[in-house]
Amino acid sequence: MSDKTSLRQREGLIFERSSPGRVGYQLPPLEVPPADPAKTIPAGLLRGEIADLPEVSEVDVVRHFTRLSKWNYSVDEGLYPLGSCTMKYNPRINEEVARLAGLAQLHPLQPEDQVQGALALMWELEQALIAVTGMARVTLQPAAGAHGELTGMLMIRKALADRGEKRRVVLIPDSAHGTNPASAVFAGFEVVEIASTAEGTLDLAAVGKRLEGGDVAALMVTVPNTLGVFEPEIVKAARMLHERGAFLYMDGANLNAFVGIAQPGKMGVDALHINLHKTFSTPHGGGGPGAGPVAVSDSLVPYLCVPTVEKAGSRFTLSYDRPKSIGKVRGFYGNFGMLVRALAYIRSLGRDGLKLMAEGAVLNANYIRKGLEADYHLQYTGPSLHEVVFDDSLQAASGVKNVDIAKRLLDYGFHPPTMSFPLIVHGALMIEPTESDGIDELDAFIAAMKAIAREVRESPDLVKGAPYGTPVRRLDEVRAARQPVLRWQARKA
Amino acid sequence: MANPSDRLYTKSHEWVQLAGGEATVGITQYAQEQLGDVVFVELPAAGKQVAAGGVLGNIESVKAVSEVFAPVGGEVVAANGELEAHPELVNQDPYGKGWLVRVKATGAPAGLMDAAAYEKFLAEESH
């Protein structure tokens, strides 16, 4: 590529820009005699040598990070079809509202009568999430999806302990998000994996058989599942679990597929987490933090995190009066700034808008499915909701794997789909367009994927060598994992 | 690569080779292909008791972390220390230098397949 030698492409580490003695600001000479740290600071608190910090000017710093930022790809730049992650656009109105001084400058220790608006906001968000899910109540505290899973499972554990039962086993289908087994184990349970049916859905017979042991605490299941397929037997599963005294935990990561259309509360779900950074458009990852409120059925309400926000007349209070609570799972009241953004999104879309959002996500995923099903293999052909999972088996004969297709997509200017997940699809390419993009962007993506499929047939080595147009070429992921270099160290002079 | 006929296989794609009372355990060619490049292998220390069908350790590849199940129960006699620095041996030589652990078996293995049955199982799996 012609611009390979541009400054932007050659950007090194900030440490490599360091020049001895260079500073951001020239400070005036001291007007007081300098103090000797050895005499003023206890020896145990004195460090031997100064950390190896880069010596750079302000403009060095700004330019370095500005150039690096141009290497980035974000939802503000284009389609970001990372399956399961729901990388939808984050509307600017959310940011506008979150920056209002009355919200942004609150202190979490301010007395209740000074923060009535913030409490009203939390109460209103809880009511909105109750309306969406059909559950009894919601805790807004957890800081992410997996944190929500842990919170939900801790409530289930406490409810079981309350009944004097020592149920240890949590059933999890083999298509689950990896966080499900991790959360269950972290909450003190043992995980038993349930193989999916040939259609990729929950194997009800296998669940029923395992329930006979009497030691099952809960089933954790994602709806729609990680193939983007709705679990048709979820109501039956809930009934079977409840008859055996077990709970149903729903991973709500894919809630965006049916907001306004179906309610987990009516399916018999006892607890589910809601990823505000997925379904309700708050920023992901580095732009986060996340928020993973947990909605529960009546049976788990006594175990909710404290404090809860309660409304008495027109006044809102923080209530700690919940003797069976699992306690707090997060400092103060959760990631409040994210709660503000989520409510802004919910209020700006409204009930009908939220339903349209879910329908748009499903429509877009199916548009991509239709557009690509001649070029890429679909292992599970059940009706797709908000995402579609292709695999690389049509390309395997040319020696091209999902990772090669993903890397080539970078050359076409798109973020790749999720790869190699769910684990039940070998060589998976999991595409979730979300409702954010219009037909032009979807068509461009489909055209790029079709072009790559053609390249695989005609010149597979081109695809296997990708990417070509990125700041760095293909990285050696295997070596990076086997011999990780986790810390920069100065070259010895 | 053919699956050697001097050992037995599990449905979860481990192999076990019995010699005297000692069982050597590894993962199959098919398993390493499915995993892709192995980057880390976590194995039990010698002396640990494992139950047949219980989790023996974890294998991490660039794609995923997978559990390895014990085809036989017993006491772990040795783990393959080579894999710490060279996890790629699991990919390069799954039936030889890529072995995982040796177990002093407490019972005869049950429900395992010979090479022919395992290959039939693989053929059915892929449909």
Interface residues (C-beta under 8 A of the other chain):
Chain A: G178 M419 S420 F421 L423 H426 E477 V478 A481 R482
Chain B: Q34 D37 V39 F40 E60 V62 K63 A64 V65 P87 E88
